[in-house]
């Protein structure tokens, strides 16, 4: 396993990694110790334009690459703090924040891929990721190849001289398959192909792909990192050198966040590690409960010994997250919907990673307009439910699920 020597950058007093745990990084990393007006929190800087004292100061900024702002589309004070904090949490050199998780992925692909290039990705993935790769990148002459998730022989067989990137989630959505990151990164290096992991469902608290040699980590910060279901944001983390072209393109495309949104993200990150402890606790307890319930056909959760990638998860993850997917025994989609509708605590909605628990049917929420054969191809049966555990009391969530299943 490869570990990058990166410290959380607290501007004037860096905290060495050997003494900085995840909660300390969440609270302090990326921030100046003494701030504007001596405030303990970073001020919200709402300016779109940043002025110069003289023409000479403009030239000095350009020639000396001074660390200051010029125009909001290229960066802002709030953005820099959040990016340094995100980089520290993933043990990366640099991070780039985008307007959403999908904007981050699109920004990476558009910066790194050209007409005639190919990417290979495992087929268990967020449906919009698949749609962008297979439908929209194709309009620009980029070929995408899907292979069975976790089948490294198939992935290697799909690599050719035009392949530029290998892509996977870990864990995957919604089947929660965990990828052997060391093998994934090694395959990319062997063939001189860059690698990217969508670690949204794990978060940097549970998994850090860069430590295994993966080139890029992608997060929908909307989920666990923001944590309160009140913002949209995304990030790509990696080396400064590899991300330079991505940052430059973002400055042209304009997929940035507002100052207030960045403030919300920074505030959410302060309690990120604490929230993840409860998400992990709730996820494991509810998965254990569901696995023993007579109305449940199957539970997908990497923390269960029955999960096909449980051993990989134990080796690569600190905890197993708050997302659980399960199948209702002998139920069509309407009977499955009855269970969802009977829940009193969990709200019906997409997304995950917030303090409120959410529940939904993938068939209805994401795949309702897909033909049955395509849903079967993607492993989305009629009786599937996806629950994203929040930070409510564990027993309350279990009791609520029990009454919904028994109703």
C-alpha positions as CSV (number, residue, x, y, z in Angstrom):
1,X,0.0,0.0,0.0
2,X,1.4,3.4,-0.9
3,X,1.0,6.3,1.5
4,X,1.5,9.9,0.4
5,X,3.4,12.1,2.8
6,X,0.9,14.9,3.0
7,X,0.0,17.0,6.0
8,X,-3.3,18.7,6.7
9,X,-2.5,22.3,5.8
10,X,-3.3,24.6,8.7
11,X,-1.7,27.6,7.1
12,X,0.7,28.8,9.8
13,X,0.9,25.8,12.1
14,X,0.7,22.4,10.2
15,X,-0.5,19.4,12.2
16,X,1.7,16.3,11.5
17,X,-0.4,13.4,10.2
18,X,1.0,11.1,12.9
19,X,-0.9,13.1,15.6
20,X,-3.9,14.3,13.6
21,X,-6.9,12.0,13.8
22,X,-9.9,12.3,11.5
23,X,-11.9,14.6,13.8
24,X,-8.9,16.9,14.3
25,X,-8.5,17.1,10.5
26,X,-12.2,17.8,10.1
27,X,-12.1,20.7,12.5
28,X,-8.8,22.3,11.7
29,X,-7.3,21.1,8.4
30,X,-7.0,23.7,5.7
31,X,-7.8,26.7,8.0
32,X,-5.6,29.6,9.0
33,X,-5.1,29.7,12.8
34,X,-5.9,33.4,13.0
35,X,-8.6,34.6,10.7
36,X,-10.2,37.8,9.5
37,X,-11.6,39.9,12.5
38,X,-10.0,37.3,14.8
39,X,-13.1,35.1,14.2
40,X,-12.9,31.4,14.8
41,X,-14.9,30.6,11.7
42,X,-14.0,31.6,8.1
43,X,-15.9,34.7,6.8
44,X,-18.2,34.2,3.9
45,X,-16.6,36.1,1.0
46,X,-19.4,37.0,-1.5
47,X,-17.3,38.9,-4.0
48,X,-17.2,37.9,-7.6
49,X,-14.3,40.2,-8.5
50,X,-11.1,40.9,-6.7
51,X,-9.3,44.2,-7.3
52,X,-5.7,45.2,-7.6
53,X,-3.9,48.3,-6.2
54,X,-2.1,49.0,-9.4
55,X,-1.2,47.7,-12.9
56,X,2.1,46.6,-11.4
57,X,0.3,44.4,-8.8
58,X,-1.6,42.7,-11.7
59,X,1.6,42.0,-13.5
60,X,3.2,40.7,-10.2
61,X,0.2,38.4,-9.7
62,X,0.6,37.0,-13.2
63,X,4.3,36.7,-13.3
64,X,4.9,35.6,-9.7
65,X,1.8,33.4,-9.5
66,X,0.9,35.1,-6.2
67,X,-1.6,33.2,-4.0
68,X,-4.5,35.6,-4.2
69,X,-7.9,35.8,-6.0
70,X,-8.7,37.4,-9.4
71,X,-12.2,36.4,-10.4
72,X,-14.7,34.2,-8.7
73,X,-14.8,31.6,-11.5
74,X,-11.1,30.8,-10.9
75,X,-11.4,30.5,-7.1
76,X,-12.4,32.1,-3.9
77,X,-11.2,32.3,-0.2
78,X,-13.9,30.0,1.0
79,X,-13.2,27.5,-1.8
80,X,-9.5,27.3,-0.9
81,X,-10.2,26.4,2.7
82,X,-12.6,23.7,1.8
83,X,-10.3,22.3,-0.9
84,X,-7.4,22.1,1.6
85,X,-9.6,20.3,4.1
86,X,-10.9,17.8,1.6
87,X,-7.4,17.1,0.3
88,X,-6.2,16.4,3.9
89,X,-9.1,14.1,4.6
90,X,-8.3,12.0,1.6
91,X,-4.5,12.2,2.1
92,X,-4.1,14.0,-1.2
93,X,-2.0,16.9,-2.5
94,X,-4.9,18.8,-3.9
95,X,-8.7,18.9,-4.2
96,X,-11.0,20.7,-6.6
97,X,-14.6,21.6,-5.6
98,X,-17.4,21.6,-8.1
99,X,-21.0,22.6,-8.1
100,X,-22.1,18.9,-7.7
101,X,-20.8,15.4,-7.7
102,X,-21.7,14.9,-11.4
103,X,-20.1,18.2,-12.3
104,X,-16.9,16.9,-10.7
105,X,-16.9,13.7,-12.7
106,X,-17.8,15.5,-15.9
107,X,-15.0,18.0,-15.3
108,X,-12.4,15.2,-14.8
109,X,-13.6,13.3,-17.9
110,X,-13.7,16.4,-20.1
111,X,-10.2,17.5,-19.0
112,X,-8.6,14.1,-19.4
113,X,-10.3,12.5,-22.4
114,X,-10.1,13.3,-26.2
115,X,-11.9,11.9,-29.2
116,X,-10.8,8.3,-29.9
117,X,-9.9,7.7,-26.2
118,X,-11.5,4.8,-24.3
119,X,-12.4,4.3,-20.6
120,X,-13.3,1.0,-18.9
121,X,-15.6,0.9,-15.9
122,X,-17.2,-1.7,-13.7
123,X,-20.9,-2.0,-14.5
124,X,-22.3,-1.6,-11.0
125,X,-22.6,2.2,-10.7
126,X,-24.8,5.2,-10.3
127,X,-27.1,5.3,-13.3
128,X,-26.3,8.9,-14.2
129,X,-22.6,8.1,-14.2
130,X,-23.3,5.2,-16.7
131,X,-25.6,7.5,-18.8
132,X,-22.9,10.2,-19.1
133,X,-20.2,7.8,-20.1
134,X,-22.1,5.6,-22.5
135,X,-24.4,8.3,-24.0
136,X,-22.8,11.8,-23.8
137,X,-19.1,11.0,-24.0
138,X,-19.9,9.0,-27.1
139,X,-21.0,12.2,-28.8
140,X,-17.4,13.5,-28.4
141,X,-15.9,10.3,-29.8
142,X,-15.0,8.7,-26.5
143,X,-15.7,4.9,-26.2
144,X,-16.8,3.5,-22.9
145,X,-16.5,-0.2,-22.1
146,X,-18.4,-1.9,-19.2
147,X,-17.2,-5.1,-17.6
148,X,-18.6,-7.1,-14.7
149,X,-17.8,-5.5,-11.4
150,X,-14.8,-6.9,-9.6
151,X,-13.7,-9.0,-12.6
152,X,-10.2,-7.7,-13.1
153,X,-9.5,-10.2,-15.8
154,X,-12.3,-8.8,-17.9
155,X,-11.1,-5.2,-17.1
156,X,-7.6,-6.0,-18.2
157,X,-8.9,-7.7,-21.4
158,X,-10.8,-4.5,-22.2
159,X,-7.7,-2.4,-22.0
160,X,-6.0,-1.4,-25.3
161,X,-3.7,1.3,-26.6
162,X,-6.6,3.8,-26.6
163,X,-7.6,3.2,-23.0
164,X,-7.0,6.3,-20.9
165,X,-8.9,5.7,-17.6
166,X,-10.2,2.9,-15.4
167,X,-13.3,3.8,-13.3
168,X,-15.1,2.2,-10.4
169,X,-17.1,2.9,-7.4
170,X,-16.2,1.4,-4.0
171,X,-18.6,0.5,-2.6
172,X,-20.9,0.3,-5.6
173,X,-24.4,1.7,-5.9
174,X,-26.8,0.0,-5.0
175,X,-25.2,-3.4,-4.5
176,X,-22.4,-2.2,-2.2
177,X,-19.6,-4.3,-3.8
178,X,-16.2,-3.3,-2.5
179,X,-13.3,-3.2,-4.9
180,X,-9.8,-4.4,-4.2
181,X,-8.1,-1.0,-4.5
182,X,-4.6,-2.3,-4.5
183,X,-5.4,-4.6,-7.5
184,X,-7.3,-1.8,-9.2
185,X,-4.4,0.7,-8.9
186,X,-1.8,-1.9,-9.9
187,X,-3.7,-2.7,-13.1
188,X,-3.7,0.9,-14.1
189,X,0.0,1.4,-13.4
190,X,0.9,-1.8,-15.2
191,X,-0.8,-0.5,-18.4
192,X,0.0,3.2,-17.8
193,X,-3.7,4.0,-17.5
194,X,-5.1,6.5,-14.9
195,X,-7.5,5.2,-12.3
196,X,-10.5,6.9,-10.6
197,X,-12.6,5.7,-7.7
198,X,-16.0,7.1,-6.8
199,X,-15.8,6.8,-3.0
200,X,-19.0,8.7,-2.2
201,X,-20.7,5.7,-0.5
202,X,-17.6,5.1,1.7
203,X,-16.4,8.7,2.3
204,X,-12.8,9.5,3.3
205,X,-13.6,8.4,6.8
206,X,-14.1,4.8,5.7
207,X,-11.8,4.5,2.7
208,X,-8.9,6.4,1.2
209,X,-8.1,5.1,-2.3
210,X,-5.1,7.4,-2.9
211,X,-3.2,5.4,-0.2
212,X,-3.4,2.4,-2.5
213,X,-2.1,4.2,-5.5
214,X,-5.3,5.3,-7.2
215,X,-4.9,8.5,-9.2
216,X,-8.2,10.3,-8.5
217,X,-10.9,10.1,-5.8
218,X,-14.4,11.4,-6.7
219,X,-16.9,12.4,-4.1
220,X,-20.4,13.8,-4.2
221,X,-19.9,16.2,-1.3
222,X,-23.7,16.5,-1.2
223,X,-23.8,13.2,0.7
224,X,-21.7,12.4,3.8
225,X,-19.2,15.3,3.5
226,X,-21.9,18.0,3.6
227,X,-24.1,15.7,5.7
228,X,-27.2,17.8,6.2
229,X,-29.1,17.4,2.9
230,X,-28.9,21.2,2.4
231,X,-26.2,21.7,-0.3
232,X,-24.9,20.3,-3.7
233,X,-21.2,20.0,-4.2
234,X,-18.6,17.6,-5.6
235,X,-14.9,17.1,-5.5
236,X,-11.9,15.4,-7.2
237,X,-8.8,14.7,-5.1
238,X,-5.4,13.8,-6.4
239,X,-2.0,15.2,-7.1
240,X,-1.5,18.9,-8.0
241,X,0.2,18.0,-11.2
242,X,-2.6,15.6,-12.4
243,X,-5.3,18.0,-11.4
244,X,-3.9,21.2,-13.0
245,X,-5.7,20.6,-16.3
246,X,-8.9,19.8,-14.4
247,X,-8.7,23.1,-12.5
248,X,-8.0,25.1,-15.6
249,X,-11.0,23.6,-17.4
250,X,-13.3,24.2,-14.5
251,X,-12.3,27.9,-14.7
252,X,-13.5,27.9,-18.3
253,X,-16.7,25.8,-17.8
254,X,-17.7,27.6,-14.6
255,X,-18.9,24.6,-12.5
256,X,-18.2,26.4,-9.3
257,X,-19.9,26.8,-5.9
258,X,-21.2,29.9,-4.2
259,X,-19.6,31.3,-1.1
260,X,-22.5,30.5,1.1
261,X,-22.6,26.9,-0.2
262,X,-18.9,26.5,0.5
263,X,-19.5,27.9,4.0
264,X,-22.2,25.2,4.5
265,X,-19.8,22.5,3.3
266,X,-17.0,23.7,5.6
267,X,-19.4,23.7,8.5
268,X,-20.7,20.3,7.7
269,X,-17.1,18.9,7.5
270,X,-16.5,20.0,11.1
271,X,-18.7,17.2,12.4
272,X,-18.0,14.7,9.5
273,X,-16.0,12.2,11.5
274,X,-18.5,12.2,14.4
275,X,-21.5,11.7,12.0
276,X,-19.7,8.9,10.2
277,X,-19.3,6.9,13.4
278,X,-23.1,7.0,13.9
279,X,-23.8,6.2,10.2
280,X,-21.5,3.2,10.4
281,X,-23.1,2.1,13.7
282,X,-26.7,2.4,12.3
283,X,-25.8,0.8,9.1
284,X,-24.3,-2.3,10.7
285,X,-27.0,-2.7,13.3
286,X,-29.9,-2.4,10.8
287,X,-28.1,-4.8,8.3
288,X,-27.8,-7.3,11.1
289,X,-31.5,-6.9,12.0
290,X,-32.7,-7.2,8.4
291,X,-30.5,-10.3,7.7
292,X,-32.5,-12.2,10.4
293,X,-35.9,-10.9,9.5
294,X,-38.3,-13.5,8.0
295,X,-39.7,-11.1,5.4
296,X,-36.2,-10.3,3.9
297,X,-34.9,-12.3,1.0
298,X,-31.4,-10.8,0.8
299,X,-29.3,-7.9,2.3
300,X,-26.5,-6.2,0.5
301,X,-24.1,-4.7,3.1
302,X,-20.3,-5.1,3.1
303,X,-20.3,-5.4,6.9
304,X,-22.2,-8.7,6.7
305,X,-20.1,-11.9,6.5
306,X,-22.5,-13.1,3.8
307,X,-21.6,-10.2,1.4
308,X,-19.3,-11.5,-1.4
309,X,-16.8,-8.7,-0.8
310,X,-16.8,-8.7,3.0
311,X,-13.2,-9.8,3.3
312,X,-12.1,-7.0,0.9
313,X,-14.2,-4.5,2.9
314,X,-12.6,-5.6,6.2
315,X,-9.2,-5.1,4.6
316,X,-9.8,-1.6,3.0
317,X,-12.5,0.1,5.1
318,X,-12.6,1.6,8.6
319,X,-16.4,1.1,8.7
320,X,-19.1,0.1,6.2
321,X,-21.3,3.1,6.0
322,X,-25.0,3.9,6.4
323,X,-26.3,2.6,3.1
324,X,-28.2,-0.8,3.0
325,X,-29.9,-2.4,0.1
326,X,-32.3,-5.3,0.7
327,X,-34.9,-7.4,-1.1
328,X,-38.4,-8.1,0.3
329,X,-39.3,-11.8,0.1
330,X,-42.1,-12.8,-2.4
331,X,-43.0,-9.2,-3.2
332,X,-43.8,-7.4,-6.4
333,X,-43.0,-3.7,-6.7
334,X,-46.4,-2.6,-5.2
335,X,-45.9,-4.7,-2.1
336,X,-42.4,-3.4,-1.8
337,X,-43.7,0.1,-2.1
338,X,-46.1,-0.7,0.8
339,X,-43.1,-1.3,3.1
340,X,-41.4,2.0,2.0
341,X,-44.7,3.9,2.5
342,X,-45.1,2.4,6.0
343,X,-41.9,3.8,7.4
344,X,-42.5,6.7,9.8
345,X,-39.0,8.0,10.4
346,X,-37.2,7.5,7.1
347,X,-38.3,10.0,4.4
348,X,-38.9,8.8,0.8
349,X,-36.3,10.4,-1.4
350,X,-33.1,9.9,-3.4
351,X,-29.5,10.7,-2.1
352,X,-27.8,9.5,1.1
353,X,-25.4,10.6,3.7
354,X,-27.5,13.3,5.5
355,X,-28.5,13.3,9.1
356,X,-32.0,12.3,8.2
357,X,-32.6,8.7,7.1
358,X,-33.9,8.2,3.6
359,X,-35.6,5.2,1.9
360,X,-36.6,4.5,-1.7
361,X,-37.2,1.8,-4.3
362,X,-34.4,2.0,-7.0
363,X,-37.0,0.7,-9.6
364,X,-39.3,3.7,-8.9
365,X,-36.8,6.4,-8.0
366,X,-34.1,5.8,-10.7
367,X,-35.1,3.1,-13.1
368,X,-38.9,3.6,-13.6
369,X,-38.6,4.3,-17.3
370,X,-36.1,1.6,-18.0
371,X,-37.5,-1.6,-19.8
372,X,-37.6,-4.7,-17.6
373,X,-34.7,-6.4,-19.4
374,X,-32.4,-3.4,-18.8
375,X,-33.3,-3.3,-15.2
376,X,-32.5,-7.0,-14.9
377,X,-29.2,-6.3,-16.7
378,X,-28.3,-3.7,-14.1
379,X,-29.5,-5.9,-11.2
380,X,-32.5,-3.8,-10.2
381,X,-35.4,-6.2,-9.2
382,X,-38.9,-5.1,-8.4
383,X,-38.5,-6.0,-4.7
384,X,-35.4,-4.0,-4.0
385,X,-35.3,-1.2,-1.3
386,X,-32.4,1.1,-0.6
387,X,-32.1,2.7,2.8
388,X,-29.7,5.4,3.7
389,X,-29.4,5.5,7.5
390,X,-29.1,8.9,9.1
391,X,-27.9,9.6,12.6
392,X,-31.2,8.9,14.5
393,X,-31.1,6.6,17.4
394,X,-30.4,3.1,16.3
395,X,-33.2,1.3,18.1
396,X,-35.8,3.8,16.8
397,X,-34.8,3.0,13.2
398,X,-34.9,-0.7,13.8
399,X,-38.3,-0.4,15.5
400,X,-39.6,1.6,12.6
401,X,-38.4,-0.9,10.0
402,X,-39.9,-3.7,12.1
403,X,-43.4,-2.1,12.1
404,X,-43.1,-1.3,8.4
405,X,-42.2,-4.9,7.5
406,X,-45.0,-6.3,9.8
407,X,-47.7,-3.9,8.6
